[in-house]
Amino acid sequence: MHFRTRAIHVGNARDPQTGAVVPPVHLASTFVQPGAGEWGEFDYSRSGNPTRKNFETTLASLEGGGYALAFSTGMAATTCVTQLLSTGDHILAGADIYGGTYRLLHKIVNRAGIEVTLAPSTDLAKFEAAITPKTKLLWIESPGNPLMSITDIRAVAAIAKQRKILLGMDSSFATPVLTRPLELGADIVMHSVTKYIGGHSDLLGGALVVKDKELRDKLYFIQNATGAVMGPLEAFLASRGLKTLELRVREQSRTAMKLAEWLAQDSRVSRVLYAGLPSHPGHAVAKSQMDGAFGGMLSFEVRGDFAKTKKVCESTKLFQLAVSLGAVESLIEQPASMSHASYDAAARATFGITDGLIRLSVGLEAFEDLRDDLDGALAS
Ligand SMILES: Cc1ncc(COP(=O)(O)O)c(C=O)c1O
């Protein structure tokens, strides 16, 4: 079955008792057991819940098979991956990553005696040179956040395989519609389900998807032991989000492409960061690993300082000033003061998160309305 057919029919079996075409939401926290010390498929909802399982089944299918685990948030899912490691291990992450992941790695994971280094995963030689004998996990994003950098996933996966290091990828921006990292050699895919999968700014969730059963079992053990699982109401909304994911992502990508082209020819804008533009340094790689479109996220730099950039972000009417992304409504933000405020000024300078940078999450509104909205804000 094709992607969008699986999104609707896998993990969404009709209810055998009533014939309801949408599976019921199972809110029960506990399940009757066949006997003392005997276990059915479900016993306690932290360990497993039918509604959560439905969502996991659909998502695993969309990522190309394997096993999915659903979490309370994207950060809970990423934390679970880091808990595979022990004191003395090392994590090497790409330089263009979500600010919350940066904070987790540098302010929480490091407390367990796990060393963390960031290096540009777009530059394979530099990235590989940052691997040490203690490196146990590589962590990348593509497109990266907030600079929309493109990492060659196949190439990084080859390095990881050769050195027997796990490769985890935060694929929240690309979604399985555009990139399926497991098929390109990654070991673990992470999603902030809060973003495109949920798609309507009304749920928090996270997910991990893996191909290897042994790895799945290790992650499941940590998830069950630490407890940050997705709730059934969120799982229901996430399943509903998956059904329209492909349609939304393709349409959002179309509008983002048109906005990127429009911004690129505007003299008030100094730089547009969008992998769909042939001028983007990662365009060719993106084309080879993204399925026919480049996503709904784009960044650009205005000519001006922090205050001018802030003013532009505060002047749009349709683009709402908010962090997060991936929903039907368009959002605008200033990474330096919002999504990446957890980087100090020196780190922002090192990683190219300038004061003039603006990040857009393009929603499902009409291109013309979004363009006019940005035009008005840039003129402000
Ligand atoms: C790329 C990316 N990864 C991970 C996260 C964290 O996800 P959550 O907010 O669901 O914990 C975010 C949230 O903004 C994100 O943008």
Ligand as a Chemical Component Dictionary entry (heavy atoms), coordinates in Angstrom:
data_LIG
# 
_chem_comp.id                   LIG 
_chem_comp.type                 NON-POLYMER 
_chem_comp.pdbx_formal_charge   0 
_chem_comp.three_letter_code    LIG 
# 
loop_
_chem_comp_atom.comp_id 
_chem_comp_atom.atom_id 
_chem_comp_atom.alt_atom_id 
_chem_comp_atom.type_symbol 
_chem_comp_atom.charge 
_chem_comp_atom.model_Cartn_x 
_chem_comp_atom.model_Cartn_y 
_chem_comp_atom.model_Cartn_z 
_chem_comp_atom.pdbx_ordinal 
LIG C1 C1 C 0 13.233 19.739 15.932 1  
LIG C2 C2 C 0 12.635 19.533 17.286 2  
LIG N1 N1 N 0 12.949 18.442 17.976 3  
LIG C3 C3 C 0 12.436 18.203 19.204 4  
LIG C4 C4 C 0 11.569 19.096 19.801 5  
LIG C5 C5 C 0 11.029 18.789 21.165 6  
LIG O1 O1 O 0 9.759  18.308 21.089 7  
LIG P1 P1 P 0 8.671  18.481 22.253 8  
LIG O2 O2 O 0 8.408  19.953 22.384 9  
LIG O3 O3 O 0 7.506  17.682 21.767 10 
LIG O4 O4 O 0 9.277  17.947 23.501 11 
LIG C6 C6 C 0 11.212 20.247 19.119 12 
LIG C7 C7 C 0 10.279 21.211 19.754 13 
LIG O5 O5 O 0 10.203 22.358 19.389 14 
LIG C8 C8 C 0 11.760 20.473 17.831 15 
LIG O6 O6 O 0 11.474 21.588 17.140 16 
# 
loop_
_chem_comp_bond.comp_id 
_chem_comp_bond.atom_id_1 
_chem_comp_bond.atom_id_2 
_chem_comp_bond.value_order 
_chem_comp_bond.pdbx_ordinal 
LIG C1 C2 SING 1  
LIG C2 N1 SING 2  
LIG C2 C8 DOUB 3  
LIG N1 C3 DOUB 4  
LIG C3 C4 SING 5  
LIG C4 C5 SING 6  
LIG C4 C6 DOUB 7  
LIG C5 O1 SING 8  
LIG O1 P1 SING 9  
LIG P1 O2 DOUB 10 
LIG P1 O3 SING 11 
LIG P1 O4 SING 12 
LIG C6 C7 SING 13 
LIG C6 C8 SING 14 
LIG C7 O5 DOUB 15 
LIG C8 O6 SING 16 
# 
